[in-house]
């Protein structure tokens, strides 16, 4: 699976309108790339024809290595030398109908449609009439295995009319451009990618880095390639790039690379003094949710089931560009567009293209498979439709690749380098070289490179060396093929990692990270955004153990790239990047002129934050805490103690509360003139269970505070309570009420009174102000997608009549030059 742990993501929905419009998910379809699907069929067909042998394909190779049998497959039906083979024989062989009836019951639970049954019978019966019953059975088995009824559980209703797919027929009018994403799955430790070096205006930032990372994780000055940041408005004028990525440093120094420090998915700009947890409408820190959000780049789920590249493809296609969306070893989530446009997504295979169905039982079985997976009727089962449409597109991709292999530019040329990443970049290069044949001029590629989840060791050096080699080879090939100026390569990852190492020798999940972008047209030699300074808990975005709230949103990066690809209208950009309105266009979003030497954005005006997302944003606190009371300076019972063993606390340490009934009491809390006041408890709970405490104000029990798990004793969060303070001195006590005891308590902040906005209903006996944390959603997008917004009101640029069709039978009509797409309900 394309996920970091090779798990199927429960919320995954493929690029199939039937599933998306039904609000269904199909996690296992994450692996349904064209080459995987065809390999599956080749393996099943081979098992019927030859038994469990390697033969001419690598299907199931992992189960065969080292087993002592012949690998020869010279004759269809010869299973003598196979250690395992099918011994199936139907109860009755009196007729073809008897054979098909029995196989239908065994393989489809009797769901084989009359139309597919007729197709299979018409192929098998001539052989059966010759008296060769054994071969007839093998033919029927393979044909049943090729049906959607075998591969899906929903009812199939198709027409046996082949799903016609085709490419563009006329050359594009505009020059070619491509965006390639290198997705480092697992959360790359990018603190050792870009490091403050020297010539700093304030303090010694390299020393701060060294202290925060520790001797086991920090890089020495001699391990860094210096780069100049004089034109980048950073605290230090010199940064360093790890020697493991020395070619990246070379590109930067030649003005062909940009770094984006402390960048990540954001709902809006915020600091640790804001309600950053409550203002974030997605789950932080988890691989599946953060990868999901990175691919979608739609914090408030305004465009359900679509990815940022897919939405760009949609808008570019409406402008008249001839587009391509391609995955190399990756899933389709980032490339999936709106169901009303339903653009195809190509799987870019790393394997050598080879003919299918060698030594056949059924001649032309893949042509027959197209009939068995034909155009679905309006009531075709959603899962059946998903399978059949992917079969059609997989076969189209294979046939297209066979044709590419005959092109002269692919002959006698081996892509340099070894390893999976070089192989994937090589497949991207091969695809890009076929752009003229495919007649496309705007393309997006997603390239997967996994293995970056380094909790137990600091192993990122080896990964970076592989990336360095792969980028060097890819850039060399781009230059050789006159594609360097028209291609941009962007690094992405789930999230950044903690600046502070963990006790196991690795680093943990964080938020903001350091990323790069390279290309021949990149306005490079700059570090855009703000590298955190200082690298200590004093930084306003430090939220514990060197985890930073991002200072640059991915919306900023995609905004400039979207403009460079051809999207300049505000409506188009808002469709492609729904949350860009949450950021100031002058100070928080990059333009194509910021990122590229050939940027064309007019960018004459500035737009302030205008976006009203459907999920209400909570307000950030309007002022800093009025008074801070350090817990270690207060009174507590004999079971508690002052500790400083964990990191991330403020003051001189923290109060380590004991078991049930342990307490901490703040005896001198100044209530000023009295009235409404807000108490903010900064705490840590590293265990999985929450810690509950009763709260007394001046001896009166005002409710229970539940301190939720922070996942680590080094991570600190706030719980807030609105209450009433007396004029002058007040006494505040929290007492552990459960067997787990109380939290580690760092401090209590006395804040100003909240606004009059109603409190959340799920809090206990006291209310919670609206400028403080609200519960985060714990689920992924619901099964019933939000209605899509109205498309741009201006008519799209007329498209050539050769726009590719897709495998989906329920697609909208082809857009005519005289009319915009049909508007869908505005949410």
C-alpha positions in Angstrom: 0.0 0.0 0.0 1.2 3.6 -0.6 0.7 4.4 3.1 3.7 4.6 5.4 3.1 1.3 7.2 1.7 -0.4 4.1 -1.8 -0.3 5.7 -4.9 0.3 3.7 -6.3 3.7 4.8 -9.9 3.3 6.0 -11.0 6.6 4.6 -9.6 6.0 1.1 -11.8 6.5 -1.9 -10.3 6.0 -5.4 -10.8 8.3 -8.4 -14.1 6.6 -9.4 -17.3 8.8 -9.5 -19.6 5.9 -8.6 -17.9 5.5 -5.3 -17.3 9.2 -4.6 -20.9 10.2 -5.3 -22.2 7.3 -3.2 -20.0 8.4 -0.3 -18.3 5.0 -0.1 -14.7 4.0 0.6 -12.6 1.3 -0.9 -9.3 1.1 1.1 -7.9 -2.0 -0.8 -8.1 0.0 -4.1 -5.0 1.9 -2.9 -2.9 -0.8 -4.6 -4.9 -0.9 -7.9 -2.4 0.7 -10.1 -2.5 -0.5 -13.7 0.6 -2.6 -13.5 -0.4 -4.2 -10.2 -3.8 -5.1 -11.6 -2.4 -6.7 -14.7 0.2 -8.6 -12.7 -2.6 -9.9 -10.5 -4.4 -11.3 -13.6 -1.2 -12.7 -15.0 -0.5 -14.5 -11.8 -4.0 -16.0 -11.5 -4.0 -17.0 -15.2 -0.5 -18.6 -14.8 -1.6 -20.5 -11.8 -4.4 -22.1 -13.8 -2.2 -22.8 -16.9 1.0 -23.9 -15.2 0.5 -24.4 -11.5 2.7 -22.5 -9.0 5.6 -21.6 -11.2 7.6 -18.5 -11.8 7.3 -18.8 -15.6 7.7 -15.5 -17.4 6.3 -13.2 -14.8 7.3 -12.3 -11.2 3.8 -12.6 -9.8 3.9 -14.3 -6.4 7.7 -14.5 -6.7 8.1 -14.1 -2.9 6.4 -17.4 -2.3 8.5 -19.3 -4.8 12.1 -18.3 -4.0 14.3 -21.3 -3.3 11.7 -23.9 -3.9 13.0 -26.9 -5.8 11.0 -27.2 -9.0 11.4 -26.4 -12.6 10.5 -22.9 -13.7 9.8 -23.9 -17.3 6.4 -23.1 -18.7 6.6 -24.3 -22.2 3.1 -25.7 -22.6 -0.3 -24.4 -21.5 -1.9 -27.0 -19.2 1.4 -28.7 -18.2 1.4 -28.7 -14.4 3.5 -31.9 -13.8 6.6 -30.1 -12.4 4.6 -27.7 -10.3 4.6 -28.5 -6.5 1.1 -27.1 -6.3 -1.6 -26.7 -8.9 -5.4 -26.7 -9.3 -7.1 -30.0 -9.2 -10.6 -28.6 -9.8 -13.0 -30.6 -11.9 -16.7 -29.8 -11.9 -19.3 -32.4 -10.8 -20.7 -32.5 -14.3 -19.1 -31.9 -17.6 -22.0 -32.8 -19.8 -22.2 -29.3 -21.1 -20.5 -25.9 -21.1 -23.5 -24.6 -19.0 -22.7 -27.2 -16.3 -19.1 -26.0 -16.1 -20.0 -22.3 -16.0 -22.8 -22.9 -13.5 -20.4 -24.6 -11.0 -17.7 -22.0 -11.5 -20.1 -19.2 -11.1 -21.3 -20.6 -7.8 -17.7 -21.2 -6.5 -16.2 -17.9 -7.7 -19.1 -15.4 -7.7 -21.7 -16.9 -5.4 -23.9 -17.2 -8.4 -23.8 -13.5 -9.3 -22.4 -14.0 -12.8 -24.6 -11.8 -15.1 -26.4 -13.3 -18.0 -24.4 -11.0 -20.4 -21.0 -12.0 -19.0 -22.2 -15.7 -18.9 -23.0 -15.4 -22.6 -19.6 -14.0 -23.5 -17.8 -16.7 -21.6 -19.9 -19.5 -23.1 -19.3 -18.2 -26.6 -15.5 -18.4 -26.1 -15.5 -21.8 -24.3 -18.0 -23.7 -26.3 -16.0 -24.1 -29.5 -13.2 -25.7 -27.6 -15.6 -27.9 -25.6 -17.1 -29.2 -28.8 -13.7 -30.5 -29.9 -13.8 -32.8 -26.9 -11.0 -31.1 -24.9 -12.9 -30.8 -21.7 -9.8 -30.1 -19.5 -8.8 -27.1 -21.6 -12.4 -25.9 -21.6 -12.4 -25.9 -17.8 -9.2 -23.9 -17.8 -10.6 -21.4 -20.2 -13.8 -21.0 -18.2 -11.7 -20.6 -15.0 -9.6 -17.8 -16.4 -12.5 -16.0 -17.9 -14.5 -16.1 -14.6 -11.4 -14.7 -12.9 -11.4 -11.8 -15.3 -15.0 -10.7 -14.4 -15.9 -7.9 -12.0 -18.3 -10.3 -10.3 -15.2 -12.3 -9.0 -13.3 -9.2 -7.9 -16.1 -7.2 -6.2 -19.1 -8.0 -4.0 -21.6 -5.6 -5.4 -24.1 -6.5 -8.2 -22.7 -6.1 -11.7 -24.9 -4.6 -14.4 -22.9 -3.8 -17.5 -23.5 -3.7 -21.2 -20.5 -5.6 -22.6 -19.8 -2.5 -24.6 -16.1 -1.8 -24.3 -15.1 1.3 -22.3 -13.4 3.4 -24.9 -10.5 5.5 -23.7 -8.3 7.7 -25.9 -5.8 10.5 -25.6 -5.7 13.9 -27.2 -5.8 14.0 -31.0 -4.4 17.5 -31.6 -1.1 19.0 -30.5 -1.4 21.5 -27.6 -1.1 25.2 -28.2 1.0 26.2 -25.2 4.5 25.0 -24.2 5.0 22.0 -21.8 5.3 22.4 -18.0 5.4 19.7 -15.3 5.3 19.6 -11.5 7.0 16.5 -9.9 6.4 15.9 -6.2 8.9 13.8 -4.3 6.9 12.4 -1.4 9.1 11.3 1.5 6.7 9.1 3.4 7.1 8.6 7.1 7.9 12.2 8.2 11.4 13.2 7.1 13.7 14.6 9.7 14.4 17.8 7.9 16.2 19.6 10.8 19.3 17.9 9.4 18.5 19.0 5.9 18.7 22.8 6.4 20.7 24.1 9.4 21.6 27.6 10.7 25.3 28.0 10.2 26.8 31.4 11.1 26.7 35.2 10.6 23.6 35.5 12.8 22.1 38.8 13.8 20.7 37.6 17.1 22.5 34.9 19.2 24.4 31.8 18.0 21.6 29.9 16.2 23.9 27.0 15.3 24.6 26.6 19.0 20.9 26.6 19.7 20.5 23.9 17.1 23.3 21.9 18.6 21.8 22.1 22.1 18.3 21.2 21.0 19.4 18.2 18.8 22.0 16.9 21.2 25.3 15.3 20.2 23.7 12.2 18.8 21.5 14.0 16.2 23.2 17.3 15.4 25.5 17.7 12.4 28.9 19.3 12.9 29.9 22.4 11.0 32.1 20.2 8.8 29.1 18.1 7.8 27.4 21.1 6.2 27.8 22.7 2.8 27.5 26.5 3.4 24.9 28.5 1.5 24.2 32.2 1.5 21.0 33.6 2.9 21.8 37.3 2.5 18.8 37.9 0.3 16.4 35.8 2.3 15.6 37.9 5.4 16.6 35.2 7.9 18.3 35.7 11.3 21.5 34.1 9.9 23.1 35.1 6.7 24.7 31.7 6.3 22.9 28.3 6.5 24.2 24.8 5.9 22.9 21.9 3.8 23.8 18.4 4.9 26.7 17.0 2.8 24.4 14.1 2.1 22.5 16.5 -0.2 25.5 18.3 -1.6 24.0 18.4 -5.1 20.9 20.2 -3.7 23.3 22.8 -2.2 25.0 23.1 -5.6 21.6 23.8 -7.2 20.8 26.4 -4.5 24.2 28.1 -5.0 23.5 28.2 -8.8 20.1 29.9 -8.2 18.1 26.8 -9.1 16.7 25.7 -5.7 14.6 27.3 -3.0 14.1 26.2 0.6 10.8 26.5 2.5 11.6 26.4 6.3 9.0 25.4 8.9 6.3 24.7 6.4 3.2 22.5 6.9 -0.5 22.1 6.5 -2.3 25.0 8.3 -5.9 26.1 8.7 -4.7 29.7 9.4 -1.7 31.4 10.7 -1.3 30.9 14.5 1.2 30.7 17.4 1.2 28.7 20.6 -0.5 31.6 22.3 -3.5 30.9 20.1 -5.9 28.0 20.3 -3.8 26.1 17.8 -5.2 22.7 18.7 -8.8 23.8 18.5 -8.2 25.8 15.4 -6.9 22.8 13.5 -9.8 20.8 12.0 -7.7 17.6 11.4 -5.8 15.2 13.5 -2.2 16.3 14.1 0.7 13.9 14.3 -0.8 10.7 12.8 0.7 9.4 9.5 -2.7 8.6 7.8 -4.4 12.0 8.7 -1.3 14.1 7.9 -0.6 12.4 4.6 -4.3 12.7 3.8 -4.3 16.4 4.5 -1.0 17.0 2.6 -2.4 15.4 -0.5 -5.8 17.1 -0.2 -4.6 20.5 1.0 -8.2 21.4 1.9 -8.2 21.9 5.7 -12.0 22.5 5.9 -13.0 19.8 3.5 -14.5 22.2 1.0 -13.7 19.9 -2.0 -14.3 16.4 -0.6 -12.4 13.4 -2.1 -10.1 15.5 -4.2 -6.4 16.4 -4.1 -4.6 19.7 -4.7 -2.9 18.4 -7.9 -6.2 17.0 -9.2 -8.0 20.3 -8.6 -5.3 22.1 -10.5 -5.7 19.6 -13.4 -9.4 20.3 -13.4 -9.0 24.1 -13.6 -6.1 23.9 -16.2 -8.3 21.6 -18.4 -11.1 24.2 -18.2 -8.6 26.8 -19.5 -7.9 24.6 -22.5 -4.6 23.0 -21.4 -4.1 19.3 -22.3 -3.4 17.7 -19.0 -1.9 14.6 -17.4 -2.0 13.2 -13.9 0.5 10.5 -13.1 1.5 8.4 -10.1 4.9 6.6 -9.8 4.8 4.1 -7.0 2.3 6.4 -5.3 -1.5 6.4 -4.8 -3.9 8.6 -6.6 -5.2 10.8 -3.7 -3.3 13.9 -4.6 -4.1 13.6 -8.3 -7.8 13.0 -7.9 -10.0 15.8 -9.2 -13.7 16.7 -9.0 -16.1 13.9 -10.0 -17.8 16.3 -12.5 -14.6 16.4 -14.6 -13.3 12.9 -13.8 -9.9 13.2 -15.4 -7.9 10.0 -15.8 -4.9 9.1 -13.6 -2.1 7.2 -15.2 0.0 4.7 -13.3 3.6 5.3 -14.4 5.1 1.8 -14.2 8.8 1.2 -13.2 8.7 -2.2 -14.9 9.8 -3.0 -18.4 6.8 -3.2 -20.6 6.1 -6.7 -21.8 3.4 -8.5 -23.8 0.7 -10.2 -21.8 -0.9 -13.7 -21.9 2.1 -15.6 -23.2 1.4 -19.3 -24.0 -2.3 -18.6 -23.8 -5.2 -20.8 -22.9 -7.6 -18.2 -24.3 -6.4 -16.1 -27.3 -6.9 -12.4 -26.8 -8.2 -12.9 -23.3 -7.5 -9.2 -22.4 -9.7 -8.1 -25.3 -12.4 -10.3 -23.9 -11.7 -8.9 -20.4 -12.7 -5.5 -21.8 -16.1 -6.9 -22.7 -16.5 -8.6 -19.4 -15.7 -5.2 -17.7 -17.8 -3.2 -20.2 -19.6 0.1 -19.7 -21.7 0.0 -16.6 -25.4 0.7 -16.6 -26.8 3.5 -14.4 -27.5 1.0 -11.6 -24.2 -0.8 -11.8 -22.8 -1.6 -8.3 -20.4 1.0 -7.1 -17.6 -1.5 -6.3 -18.1 -3.4 -9.6 -17.9 0.0 -11.4 -14.7 0.8 -9.5 -13.1 -2.4 -10.5 -14.2 -2.4 -14.1 -13.2 1.2 -14.7 -9.7 0.5 -13.3 -9.4 -2.6 -15.5 -10.1 -0.5 -18.6 -7.7 2.3 -17.6 -5.0 -0.3 -16.7 -5.3 -2.0 -20.1 -5.2 1.4 -21.8 -2.1 2.4 -19.9 -0.4 -0.9 -20.9 -1.3 -0.6 -24.5 -0.1 3.0 -24.5 3.2 2.0 -22.9 3.7 -0.7 -25.5 3.3 2.0 -28.2 5.7 4.3 -26.3 8.3 1.5 -26.3 8.4 1.6 -30.1 9.2 5.3 -30.2 12.7 6.1 -31.4 13.6 8.4 -28.4 13.2 5.3 -26.1 15.6 3.1 -27.9 19.1 2.3 -26.7 19.0 4.6 -23.7 19.3 3.3 -20.1 18.4 5.6 -17.3 21.3 6.1 -14.9 21.4 5.0 -11.3 20.2 2.1 -9.2 17.5 1.6 -6.5 13.8 2.1 -6.3 13.9 5.9 -6.3 16.1 6.1 -9.4 13.8 3.6 -11.0 10.7 5.8 -10.3 12.3 8.9 -11.6 13.4 7.0 -14.6 9.7 6.0 -15.3 8.7 9.7 -14.9 11.4 10.7 -17.4 10.2 8.1 -19.8 6.7 9.4 -19.5 7.7 13.0 -19.9 9.6 12.1 -23.1 6.4 10.7 -24.5 4.6 14.0 -23.9 4.5 14.8 -27.7 3.0 11.4 -28.5 0.4 11.9 -25.8 -0.1 15.6 -26.8 -0.1 17.0 -23.3 1.3 20.3 -22.1 0.5 20.4 -18.4 1.4 17.5 -16.1 1.7 16.5 -12.5 3.6 13.5 -11.1 3.7 12.1 -7.6 6.8 10.0 -6.8 6.9 8.0 -3.6 10.0 7.4 -1.5 9.2 5.7 1.9 11.2 4.7 5.0 11.5 8.1 6.8 9.7 7.2 10.1 12.8 7.1 12.3 11.7 6.8 15.9 14.3 4.3 16.9 17.4 5.6 15.1 18.8 8.6 13.3 19.0 6.9 9.8 18.0 9.8 7.6 21.5 10.2 6.3 21.3 7.1 4.1 17.9 8.2 2.7 19.2 11.7 1.9 22.1 10.2 0.0 19.7 8.2 -2.1 17.7 11.3 -2.8 20.8 13.3 -3.7 21.8 10.6 -6.2 18.3 10.4 -7.7 18.0 14.2 -8.0 21.4 14.5 -9.7 20.4 11.8 -12.3 16.9 13.2 -12.8 18.2 16.8 -13.4 20.8 15.5 -15.8 18.2 13.7 -17.8 15.9 16.8 -17.7 18.7 18.9 -19.1 19.6 16.4 -21.8 16.0 16.4 -23.0 15.4 20.2 -22.8 13.0 19.8 -19.9 14.9 21.5 -17.1 13.4 24.9 -17.5 9.9 23.5 -17.8 9.9 21.2 -14.8 9.8 21.9 -11.1 10.6 19.2 -8.5 9.1 19.7 -5.0 9.9 17.8 -1.8 7.0 16.9 0.5 6.5 14.7 3.6 3.8 13.8 6.1 5.2 16.3 8.6 8.4 17.5 10.2 10.0 15.7 13.1 10.9 16.9 16.6 14.0 19.0 16.9 14.7 17.3 20.3 15.6 13.6 20.0 13.7 10.9 21.8 15.1 8.4 24.3 15.2 5.6 21.7 17.8 7.4 19.5 15.4 8.7 17.0 13.0 11.6 16.7 9.2 11.8 16.9 6.2 13.2 14.9 6.0 17.0 14.8 4.4 19.5 12.4 6.4 22.1 10.6 9.4 20.9 8.5 12.0 22.2 6.0 11.4 21.5 2.3 12.9 22.4 -1.0 12.0 23.0 -4.7 14.3 22.8 -7.7 14.0 23.6 -11.3 15.6 25.4 -14.3 13.1 28.3 -14.0 13.1 28.5 -10.2 14.1 31.9 -8.8 16.5 30.2 -6.5 19.2 30.9 -4.1 16.6 31.9 -1.4 15.1 30.6 1.8 11.5 31.7 1.6 9.5 31.9 4.8 10.8 32.1 8.4 13.3 29.7 9.8 12.5 29.5 13.6 14.6 31.7 15.8 15.3 31.0 18.6 15.4 27.2 18.5 14.2 27.1 22.1 10.9 27.0 24.0 10.9 30.9 23.9 9.9 30.7 20.2 6.1 31.6 19.8 5.6 28.5 17.7 7.4 26.0 19.9 4.8 23.6 21.3 7.1 21.1 23.1 10.2 19.0 22.4 11.1 21.1 19.3 7.8 20.7 17.6 6.9 23.9 15.8 3.6 25.2 14.5 4.4 26.0 10.8 5.1 29.6 9.9 4.5 28.9 6.2 1.5 27.0 4.9 1.6 24.7 1.9 -1.2 26.9 0.5 1.5 29.5 0.0 3.7 27.1 -2.1 0.9 25.7 -4.2 -0.4 29.2 -4.9 2.8 30.2 -6.7 3.1 26.9 -8.4 -0.5 27.0 -9.5 0.0 30.4 -11.0 3.2 29.2 -12.8 1.2 26.3 -14.3 -1.4 28.8 -15.8 -4.0 29.6 -13.1 -4.1 33.4 -12.6 -7.8 34.0 -12.1 -8.7 34.2 -8.4 -11.7 31.9 -8.8 -9.6 29.2 -10.4 -7.0 29.4 -7.7 -9.7 29.3 -5.0 -11.1 26.1 -6.6 -7.7 24.5 -6.7 -6.5 25.8 -3.3 -9.7 26.2 -1.2 -8.1 27.5 2.0 -5.9 30.1 0.4 -8.4 32.8 1.5 -7.3 32.1 5.1 -4.0 33.8 4.4 -3.0 37.3 3.4 -2.1 37.3 -0.3 0.7 39.9 0.1 2.4 38.6 3.2 1.5 34.9 3.5 1.1 33.5 0.0 3.9 33.2 -2.6 3.3 34.2 -6.2 4.8 32.7 -9.3 7.1 35.8 -9.5 8.4 34.9 -6.0 9.2 31.4 -7.1 10.0 31.5 -10.8 12.1 33.6 -13.1 9.3 33.5 -15.7 6.5 34.2 -13.3 3.7 36.2 -15.0 1.3 37.1 -12.2 0.2 40.8 -12.3 -0.5 40.6 -8.5 -1.4 44.3 -8.4 -3.5 44.2 -5.3 -3.4 42.6 -1.8 -6.2 40.5 -0.4 -6.5 40.2 3.3 -8.0 37.1 4.9 -11.5 36.7 3.4 -12.3 33.0 3.5 -15.3 31.9 5.6 -14.8 28.2 6.0 -17.7 25.9 6.7 -16.1 24.8 9.9 -16.0 27.9 12.2 -12.6 29.0 13.3 -12.2 29.7 16.9 -10.7 33.1 17.8 -7.2 33.3 19.1 -6.6 35.0 22.4 -6.4 38.7 22.1 -3.7 39.2 24.7 -1.1 37.3 26.6 -1.9 35.7 30.0 -2.4 38.4 32.6 -0.6 36.6 35.4 1.5 33.4 35.4 1.6 31.2 38.5 4.3 28.5 38.3 3.1 25.2 39.7 6.5 24.4 41.3 6.2 27.5 43.5 2.8 26.5 45.0 1.6 24.3 47.8 0.9 20.6 47.3 0.3 17.4 49.3 3.0 15.1 50.5 2.6 12.7 47.5 3.6 15.3 45.0 7.0 16.7 44.1 8.9 19.2 42.0 10.5 17.6 38.9 12.5 18.7 35.9 13.2 15.3 34.2 11.0 15.8 31.2 11.5 18.6 28.7 9.3 21.5 27.5 8.3 23.0 30.9 8.7 26.7 31.8 10.0 28.3 35.0 12.2 26.1 37.3 10.3 22.8 36.7 6.8 21.4 37.2 4.6 19.9 39.8 4.6 16.1 39.5 1.2 15.2 41.1 0.8 11.9 43.0 -2.1 9.4 42.9 -5.7 9.8 43.7 -6.5 12.8 46.1 -3.1 14.4 45.5 -3.5 18.2 45.0 -1.8 21.4 44.0 -3.1 24.7 45.6 -2.5 28.2 44.3 -2.9 30.4 47.4 -2.2 33.9 46.1 -4.2 34.3 42.8 -5.0 38.0 42.3 -8.5 38.5 41.0 -8.2 42.2 40.6 -11.6 43.9 40.8 -13.3 40.5 40.7 -15.7 39.0 38.3 -15.4 36.6 35.3 -11.9 35.1 34.9 -10.3 32.3 33.0 -7.8 29.8 34.3 -5.5 28.1 31.9 -3.7 25.0 33.2 -0.5 24.0 31.3 -0.1 20.3 31.8 1.3 17.1 30.4 -0.1 13.5 30.4 2.1 11.0 28.7 -0.1 8.0 29.4 -2.9 7.0 27.2 -5.6 7.5 29.8 -6.8 11.0 30.8 -6.3 12.4 34.3 -9.4 14.0 35.9 -9.2 16.5 38.8 -11.8 18.4 40.8 -11.5 22.2 40.8 -12.2 24.3 43.8 -12.2 28.1 43.7 -12.1 29.7 47.2 -13.3 26.4 48.7 -16.3 26.0 46.3 -16.3 22.9 44.0 -16.8 24.3 40.5 -16.5 21.1 38.4 -14.1 18.6 37.0 -11.2 19.3 34.7 -10.3 16.4 32.4 -6.7 16.5 31.3 -6.5 14.5 28.0 -3.4 12.6 27.0 -0.7 14.6 25.3 0.9 11.4 24.0 4.2 12.2 25.6 5.4 13.5 29.0 7.5 16.0 27.0 4.4 17.5 25.3 2.5 20.3 27.1 -1.0 21.5 26.4 -3.6 23.8 28.0 -7.0 23.1 29.6 -9.0 26.3 30.2 -11.8 27.0 32.7 -14.1 30.0 33.0 -15.1 30.8 36.5 -15.6 33.8 38.9 -12.8 35.4 40.9 -13.3 37.4 44.0 -11.7 40.8 44.3 -8.2 40.6 45.6 -6.8 37.3 46.7 -8.2 33.9 45.6 -7.3 30.3 46.4 -7.4 27.7 43.5 -7.0 24.0 44.2 -7.1 21.0 41.8 -7.3 17.5 43.3 -6.8 14.2 41.4 -10.1 12.3 41.4 -9.2 9.1 39.7 -6.7 6.2 40.4 -4.4 7.4 37.7 -3.6 10.5 39.7 -3.1 14.0 38.4 -1.1 15.4 35.5 2.3 17.0 35.5 1.4 20.6 36.0 3.7 23.3 34.7 1.7 26.5 35.5 -1.6 28.2 35.8 -2.3 31.3 33.7 -4.9 33.8 34.7 -6.5 35.2 31.6 -9.0 38.0 30.8 -12.8 37.3 30.6 -14.0 35.6 27.5 -16.5 36.9 24.9 -20.2 36.0 25.2 -20.1 33.3 22.5 -22.0 30.2 23.8 -19.8 27.5 25.4 -19.4 24.0 23.9 -22.0 21.7 25.3 -19.7 18.8 26.0 -17.8 20.5 28.8 -18.7 19.6 32.4 -20.1 21.9 35.1 -18.4 25.1 33.9 -18.3 26.8 30.6 -15.4 27.2 28.3 -14.6 30.4 26.4 -14.7 30.5 22.6 -11.1 31.6 22.4 -9.9 28.3 23.9 -9.6 24.7 22.7 -12.7 23.1 21.1 -12.9 19.3 20.5 -11.1 18.3 17.3 -12.9 16.0 14.8 -11.8 12.4 15.4 -13.0 11.0 12.1 -12.0 11.5 8.5 -14.5 13.1 6.0 -18.0 11.7 6.3 -19.4 9.2 4.0 -21.8 11.7 2.5 -19.7 14.3 0.8 -20.6 18.0 1.1 -22.2 19.4 -2.1 -19.5 20.8 -4.4 -19.3 24.5 -4.8 -20.3 26.4 -7.9 -17.6 26.3 -10.5 -16.1 29.6 -11.8 -18.7 31.8 -13.3 -16.7 32.8 -16.3 -17.1 30.4 -19.3 -14.1 28.0 -19.6 -11.7 28.4 -22.5 -13.0 26.1 -25.3 -11.3 22.8 -25.3 -10.2 20.8 -28.3 -12.6 18.0 -29.3 -9.8 15.6 -28.5 -10.1 15.8 -24.7 -9.4 12.4 -23.3 -12.4 10.3 -22.2 -12.3 8.2 -19.1 -13.3 4.8 -18.0 -16.3 6.0 -16.1 -19.6 5.5 -17.9 -21.4 8.0 -15.7 -19.3 11.1 -16.5 -20.9 14.4 -17.4 -21.3 15.4 -21.0 -18.2 16.8 -22.8 -18.1 20.6 -22.2 -19.0 22.6 -25.3 -17.1 25.8 -26.2 -20.2 27.9 -25.7 -21.1 27.0 -22.2 -19.5 26.7 -18.7 -19.9 23.4 -16.8 -23.2 22.9 -15.1 -23.2 24.6 -11.7 -23.6 22.3 -8.6 -25.2 23.5 -5.4 -23.2 26.0 -3.4 -22.5 24.8 0.1 
